[in-house]
């Protein structure tokens, strides 16, 4: 299975020579729409975020990290009171993310967002893992692909392994969206109908819709790489350790996947816009 660890930003080691080489973040981002930043913020900062999330979950619904019995019933939590807490500031205020944003937008080319984050918290599910069906992008087709209008950051507050609820992404779809926009007589906004129409246009992507909710049909698609009209694409499940951040183009299609692991998924989302 291919996970989000496939992309390592900033530096990578040559498997033959052992030499460490710099990775061109901008080129990688333009090609795939997805760039990974390992250990972007510290373990201590991740622990502070994790503690804040669990304290809020316990005050809301009695959920405790060391007591799986307290997770029963999948209670709905309201994160509004926590989402703007300064504890999440290190998600963006760190050297790795700032350097990546400078590479993507140009130095000074992005707006520093307000403190806080979208809290991505989900509990383990008893059913078998299935391919998700909520494929979307975080904007409509009325937003140009280039220059990059915005990026979405996915940050790992806790350990998220395969089938642990990590977001599924299809790398390369931002380049297809760019071409698709040119075929539309008039720009269309966000909405499930519009997103599905885009995916149905390409048989390779349509298989993700046909395999959704079916364990036997969806499993082989995870990690699969292909090519659509000359554009390399790949279905990737984002996994990571506390402090890791994945930067995605706003036009990369993605979906929340079920958590069939043994621990809740603790992640954060954050949008950063062009200045």
PAZA-781130 format. One record per residue (C-alpha): x, y, z; residue in three letters. Coordinates in Angstrom, 3 decimals, always signed. Layout:
<nodes>
{node {X, Y, Z}, 'ALA'};
...
</nodes>
This chain:
<nodes>
{node {+0.000, +0.000, +0.000}, 'UNK'};
{node {+1.292, +3.435, -0.851}, 'UNK'};
{node {+1.054, +6.007, +1.902}, 'UNK'};
{node {+1.757, +9.686, +2.241}, 'UNK'};
{node {+5.367, +8.836, +3.161}, 'UNK'};
{node {+5.984, +8.418, -0.584}, 'UNK'};
{node {+6.753, +12.146, -0.787}, 'UNK'};
{node {+9.542, +13.507, +1.376}, 'UNK'};
{node {+10.232, +17.198, +0.979}, 'UNK'};
{node {+13.352, +19.311, +1.514}, 'UNK'};
{node {+15.871, +16.462, +1.452}, 'UNK'};
{node {+16.038, +12.867, +0.331}, 'UNK'};
{node {+18.846, +10.286, +0.474}, 'UNK'};
{node {+20.071, +8.603, -2.691}, 'UNK'};
{node {+19.486, +4.855, -2.082}, 'UNK'};
{node {+22.672, +3.905, -3.967}, 'UNK'};
{node {+25.225, +6.497, -2.888}, 'UNK'};
{node {+23.726, +7.535, +0.444}, 'UNK'};
{node {+24.198, +11.179, -0.490}, 'UNK'};
{node {+21.580, +13.627, +0.779}, 'UNK'};
{node {+20.057, +15.743, -1.984}, 'UNK'};
{node {+17.814, +18.777, -1.832}, 'UNK'};
{node {+14.324, +18.298, -3.241}, 'UNK'};
{node {+12.872, +21.028, -5.428}, 'UNK'};
{node {+9.623, +21.612, -3.568}, 'UNK'};
{node {+8.132, +23.857, -6.230}, 'UNK'};
{node {+8.755, +21.363, -9.044}, 'UNK'};
{node {+7.397, +18.491, -6.965}, 'UNK'};
{node {+4.337, +20.526, -6.045}, 'UNK'};
{node {+3.629, +21.571, -9.628}, 'UNK'};
{node {+3.963, +17.974, -10.831}, 'UNK'};
{node {+2.011, +16.125, -8.139}, 'UNK'};
{node {+0.127, +18.767, -6.152}, 'UNK'};
{node {+1.319, +17.084, -2.960}, 'UNK'};
{node {+4.465, +17.730, -0.891}, 'UNK'};
{node {+5.330, +16.143, +2.418}, 'UNK'};
{node {+7.260, +17.858, +5.237}, 'UNK'};
{node {+8.534, +15.413, +7.847}, 'UNK'};
{node {+8.791, +16.755, +11.432}, 'UNK'};
{node {+7.679, +20.247, +10.436}, 'UNK'};
{node {+6.808, +21.060, +14.049}, 'UNK'};
{node {+8.211, +19.462, +17.186}, 'UNK'};
{node {+7.028, +16.441, +19.139}, 'UNK'};
{node {+6.421, +18.676, +22.175}, 'UNK'};
{node {+4.226, +21.002, +20.110}, 'UNK'};
{node {+2.291, +18.009, +18.778}, 'UNK'};
{node {+1.826, +16.725, +22.332}, 'UNK'};
{node {+0.411, +20.092, +23.440}, 'UNK'};
{node {-2.049, +20.026, +20.511}, 'UNK'};
{node {-3.008, +16.428, +21.246}, 'UNK'};
{node {-3.599, +17.180, +24.930}, 'UNK'};
{node {-5.797, +20.159, +24.042}, 'UNK'};
{node {-7.880, +18.017, +21.687}, 'UNK'};
{node {-8.369, +15.256, +24.251}, 'UNK'};
{node {-9.213, +17.707, +27.039}, 'UNK'};
{node {-11.872, +19.208, +24.789}, 'UNK'};
{node {-13.186, +15.759, +23.806}, 'UNK'};
{node {-13.419, +14.739, +27.451}, 'UNK'};
{node {-15.247, +17.914, +28.457}, 'UNK'};
{node {-17.663, +17.500, +25.532}, 'UNK'};
{node {-18.406, +13.784, +25.661}, 'UNK'};
{node {-16.284, +12.082, +28.307}, 'UNK'};
{node {-13.809, +10.677, +25.783}, 'UNK'};
{node {-10.433, +9.667, +27.245}, 'UNK'};
{node {-7.388, +8.568, +25.233}, 'UNK'};
{node {-6.531, +5.576, +27.440}, 'UNK'};
{node {-10.114, +4.347, +27.765}, 'UNK'};
{node {-11.463, +2.904, +24.473}, 'UNK'};
{node {-14.729, +2.078, +26.228}, 'UNK'};
{node {-15.396, +5.819, +26.475}, 'UNK'};
{node {-15.352, +6.068, +22.664}, 'UNK'};
{node {-18.496, +3.951, +22.254}, 'UNK'};
{node {-21.393, +5.454, +20.367}, 'UNK'};
{node {-19.272, +7.747, +18.188}, 'UNK'};
{node {-20.474, +10.974, +19.844}, 'UNK'};
{node {-20.614, +14.129, +17.750}, 'UNK'};
{node {-18.215, +16.763, +19.055}, 'UNK'};
{node {-18.376, +20.521, +18.609}, 'UNK'};
{node {-14.846, +21.806, +18.082}, 'UNK'};
{node {-15.746, +25.466, +17.614}, 'UNK'};
{node {-14.505, +26.455, +21.047}, 'UNK'};
{node {-11.084, +24.950, +20.431}, 'UNK'};
{node {-10.414, +25.494, +16.742}, 'UNK'};
{node {-8.906, +28.989, +17.207}, 'UNK'};
{node {-6.732, +28.075, +20.174}, 'UNK'};
{node {-3.159, +29.447, +19.877}, 'UNK'};
{node {-1.854, +25.953, +20.678}, 'UNK'};
{node {-2.259, +25.196, +16.961}, 'UNK'};
{node {-0.142, +28.156, +15.823}, 'UNK'};
{node {+2.983, +25.987, +15.214}, 'UNK'};
{node {+1.124, +24.282, +12.355}, 'UNK'};
{node {+2.081, +27.251, +10.152}, 'UNK'};
{node {+4.620, +29.097, +12.300}, 'UNK'};
{node {+7.563, +26.819, +11.635}, 'UNK'};
{node {+10.540, +26.976, +9.286}, 'UNK'};
{node {+9.640, +23.922, +7.196}, 'UNK'};
{node {+6.127, +25.096, +6.317}, 'UNK'};
{node {+7.179, +28.719, +5.791}, 'UNK'};
{node {+9.974, +27.675, +3.429}, 'UNK'};
{node {+7.622, +25.395, +1.496}, 'UNK'};
{node {+5.031, +28.155, +1.152}, 'UNK'};
{node {+7.726, +30.573, -0.043}, 'UNK'};
{node {+8.788, +28.004, -2.634}, 'UNK'};
{node {+5.217, +27.503, -3.850}, 'UNK'};
{node {+3.917, +31.093, -3.758}, 'UNK'};
{node {+7.177, +33.008, -3.931}, 'UNK'};
{node {+8.762, +34.791, -0.975}, 'UNK'};
{node {+6.122, +36.961, +0.672}, 'UNK'};
{node {+3.524, +35.665, -1.769}, 'UNK'};
{node {+1.183, +34.118, +0.808}, 'UNK'};
{node {-1.077, +35.475, +3.509}, 'UNK'};
{node {-0.244, +34.444, +7.048}, 'UNK'};
{node {-3.465, +32.881, +8.328}, 'UNK'};
{node {-5.112, +33.547, +11.650}, 'UNK'};
{node {-4.351, +31.201, +14.554}, 'UNK'};
{node {-6.342, +28.014, +14.775}, 'UNK'};
{node {-7.085, +25.065, +12.551}, 'UNK'};
{node {-9.754, +22.735, +11.233}, 'UNK'};
{node {-9.788, +19.843, +13.683}, 'UNK'};
{node {-9.880, +16.416, +12.054}, 'UNK'};
{node {-10.807, +13.937, +14.774}, 'UNK'};
{node {-12.446, +10.587, +14.139}, 'UNK'};
{node {-12.932, +7.440, +16.181}, 'UNK'};
{node {-12.185, +3.864, +15.082}, 'UNK'};
{node {-15.013, +2.112, +13.251}, 'UNK'};
{node {-15.883, -1.587, +13.672}, 'UNK'};
{node {-16.706, -2.214, +10.012}, 'UNK'};
{node {-14.111, -3.321, +7.423}, 'UNK'};
{node {-12.151, -0.611, +5.639}, 'UNK'};
{node {-13.771, +0.607, +2.419}, 'UNK'};
{node {-12.789, +3.112, -0.235}, 'UNK'};
{node {-14.424, +6.464, +0.616}, 'UNK'};
{node {-17.038, +8.099, -1.577}, 'UNK'};
{node {-16.780, +11.755, -0.573}, 'UNK'};
{node {-14.300, +12.821, -3.253}, 'UNK'};
{node {-14.064, +16.587, -3.611}, 'UNK'};
{node {-11.770, +19.582, -3.744}, 'UNK'};
{node {-11.998, +22.539, -1.403}, 'UNK'};
{node {-13.213, +25.007, -4.022}, 'UNK'};
{node {-15.074, +25.188, -7.318}, 'UNK'};
{node {-13.920, +25.147, -10.922}, 'UNK'};
{node {-14.276, +28.922, -10.992}, 'UNK'};
{node {-10.881, +29.208, -9.266}, 'UNK'};
{node {-7.850, +29.173, -11.567}, 'UNK'};
{node {-5.248, +26.470, -10.986}, 'UNK'};
{node {-2.281, +28.741, -11.750}, 'UNK'};
{node {-0.991, +30.816, -10.177}, 'UNK'};
{node {-1.734, +28.700, -7.105}, 'UNK'};
{node {-4.772, +30.280, -5.395}, 'UNK'};
{node {-4.321, +28.469, -2.086}, 'UNK'};
{node {-2.996, +25.310, -0.502}, 'UNK'};
{node {-4.421, +22.948, +2.095}, 'UNK'};
{node {-2.182, +21.778, +4.921}, 'UNK'};
{node {-2.823, +18.411, +6.552}, 'UNK'};
{node {-0.957, +18.069, +9.855}, 'UNK'};
{node {-0.509, +14.978, +12.004}, 'UNK'};
{node {-1.077, +15.518, +15.715}, 'UNK'};
{node {-1.094, +11.795, +16.521}, 'UNK'};
{node {+0.284, +8.725, +14.780}, 'UNK'};
{node {-1.876, +7.808, +11.779}, 'UNK'};
{node {-1.101, +4.515, +10.069}, 'UNK'};
{node {-2.608, +2.764, +7.039}, 'UNK'};
{node {-6.410, +2.561, +7.277}, 'UNK'};
{node {-6.243, +4.784, +10.330}, 'UNK'};
{node {-8.494, +7.502, +8.922}, 'UNK'};
{node {-5.856, +9.471, +7.024}, 'UNK'};
{node {-7.096, +11.570, +4.122}, 'UNK'};
{node {-7.040, +9.912, +0.682}, 'UNK'};
{node {-5.675, +12.096, -2.120}, 'UNK'};
{node {-5.243, +11.646, -5.858}, 'UNK'};
{node {-1.989, +13.301, -6.823}, 'UNK'};
{node {-1.895, +15.015, -10.205}, 'UNK'};
{node {-5.605, +15.845, -10.344}, 'UNK'};
{node {-4.872, +19.564, -10.057}, 'UNK'};
{node {-3.343, +19.416, -13.545}, 'UNK'};
{node {-6.439, +17.676, -14.908}, 'UNK'};
{node {-8.661, +20.299, -13.273}, 'UNK'};
{node {-6.658, +22.983, -15.055}, 'UNK'};
{node {-7.422, +21.365, -18.419}, 'UNK'};
{node {-11.025, +20.566, -17.507}, 'UNK'};
{node {-11.738, +24.205, -16.714}, 'UNK'};
{node {-10.873, +25.109, -20.313}, 'UNK'};
{node {-13.622, +22.790, -21.613}, 'UNK'};
{node {-16.380, +24.403, -19.555}, 'UNK'};
{node {-18.543, +26.940, -21.413}, 'UNK'};
{node {-18.920, +28.870, -18.164}, 'UNK'};
{node {-17.087, +28.423, -14.844}, 'UNK'};
{node {-18.914, +26.310, -12.274}, 'UNK'};
{node {-18.525, +26.535, -8.545}, 'UNK'};
{node {-18.156, +23.981, -5.799}, 'UNK'};
{node {-20.693, +21.221, -5.342}, 'UNK'};
{node {-20.919, +17.443, -5.392}, 'UNK'};
{node {-22.591, +17.364, -8.813}, 'UNK'};
{node {-19.776, +19.363, -10.373}, 'UNK'};
{node {-17.049, +17.324, -8.684}, 'UNK'};
{node {-18.646, +14.044, -9.795}, 'UNK'};
{node {-18.986, +15.305, -13.372}, 'UNK'};
{node {-15.245, +15.940, -13.421}, 'UNK'};
{node {-14.403, +12.477, -12.099}, 'UNK'};
{node {-16.824, +10.730, -14.457}, 'UNK'};
{node {-15.100, +12.401, -17.392}, 'UNK'};
{node {-12.030, +10.226, -16.801}, 'UNK'};
{node {-12.562, +6.424, -16.591}, 'UNK'};
{node {-9.484, +6.050, -14.373}, 'UNK'};
{node {-11.004, +8.381, -11.763}, 'UNK'};
{node {-14.509, +7.001, -12.244}, 'UNK'};
{node {-13.284, +3.674, -10.862}, 'UNK'};
{node {-12.830, +5.373, -7.500}, 'UNK'};
{node {-16.537, +6.179, -7.503}, 'UNK'};
{node {-17.518, +2.682, -8.621}, 'UNK'};
{node {-15.356, +1.060, -5.941}, 'UNK'};
{node {-16.532, +3.274, -3.076}, 'UNK'};
{node {-18.035, +1.407, -0.148}, 'UNK'};
{node {-16.952, -2.004, -1.472}, 'UNK'};
{node {-13.978, -3.510, +0.419}, 'UNK'};
{node {-12.981, -5.967, -2.295}, 'UNK'};
{node {-13.205, -3.460, -5.144}, 'UNK'};
{node {-11.750, -0.433, -3.432}, 'UNK'};
{node {-8.686, -1.964, -1.776}, 'UNK'};
{node {-6.626, -2.593, -4.948}, 'UNK'};
{node {-6.995, +1.043, -6.026}, 'UNK'};
{node {-5.103, +2.410, -3.016}, 'UNK'};
{node {-1.527, +3.070, -4.023}, 'UNK'};
{node {-2.247, +2.487, -7.689}, 'UNK'};
{node {-0.469, +4.794, -10.097}, 'UNK'};
{node {-1.636, +5.580, -13.592}, 'UNK'};
{node {-1.654, +8.187, -16.305}, 'UNK'};
{node {-4.532, +10.270, -17.619}, 'UNK'};
{node {-3.935, +12.169, -20.846}, 'UNK'};
{node {-0.215, +12.225, -20.122}, 'UNK'};
{node {-0.623, +13.318, -16.481}, 'UNK'};
{node {+0.732, +10.891, -13.838}, 'UNK'};
{node {-1.830, +10.262, -11.091}, 'UNK'};
{node {-1.819, +8.139, -7.968}, 'UNK'};
{node {-4.231, +7.272, -5.166}, 'UNK'};
{node {-2.420, +7.896, -1.889}, 'UNK'};
{node {-3.481, +7.413, +1.710}, 'UNK'};
{node {-1.872, +10.070, +3.893}, 'UNK'};
{node {-0.175, +8.593, +6.940}, 'UNK'};
{node {+2.266, +10.192, +9.303}, 'UNK'};
{node {+3.753, +10.822, +12.715}, 'UNK'};
{node {+3.177, +13.742, +15.096}, 'UNK'};
{node {+4.659, +16.906, +13.595}, 'UNK'};
{node {+4.461, +15.837, +9.950}, 'UNK'};
{node {+2.661, +18.145, +7.491}, 'UNK'};
{node {+1.439, +17.467, +3.951}, 'UNK'};
{node {+0.887, +20.441, +1.628}, 'UNK'};
{node {-1.676, +19.953, -1.156}, 'UNK'};
{node {-2.875, +22.113, -4.043}, 'UNK'};
{node {-6.452, +23.291, -3.565}, 'UNK'};
{node {-7.405, +21.457, -6.789}, 'UNK'};
{node {-6.164, +18.046, -5.645}, 'UNK'};
{node {-9.145, +15.737, -5.163}, 'UNK'};
{node {-9.314, +14.086, -1.762}, 'UNK'};
{node {-11.670, +12.302, +0.619}, 'UNK'};
{node {-11.824, +11.366, +4.289}, 'UNK'};
{node {-11.297, +7.640, +4.728}, 'UNK'};
{node {-12.643, +5.441, +7.537}, 'UNK'};
{node {-10.553, +4.780, +10.621}, 'UNK'};
{node {-10.449, +1.017, +11.131}, 'UNK'};
{node {-7.331, +1.126, +13.292}, 'UNK'};
{node {-7.098, +0.930, +17.059}, 'UNK'};
{node {-6.713, +4.633, +17.834}, 'UNK'};
{node {-8.627, +7.801, +16.964}, 'UNK'};
{node {-7.344, +9.910, +14.096}, 'UNK'};
{node {-5.942, +13.227, +15.320}, 'UNK'};
{node {-5.103, +15.570, +12.453}, 'UNK'};
{node {-5.484, +19.235, +11.556}, 'UNK'};
{node {-6.386, +21.034, +8.364}, 'UNK'};
{node {-5.447, +24.591, +7.426}, 'UNK'};
{node {-5.895, +26.640, +4.261}, 'UNK'};
{node {-3.260, +29.196, +3.280}, 'UNK'};
{node {-4.078, +31.677, +0.510}, 'UNK'};
{node {-2.055, +33.651, -1.979}, 'UNK'};
{node {-1.347, +37.230, -0.874}, 'UNK'};
</nodes>
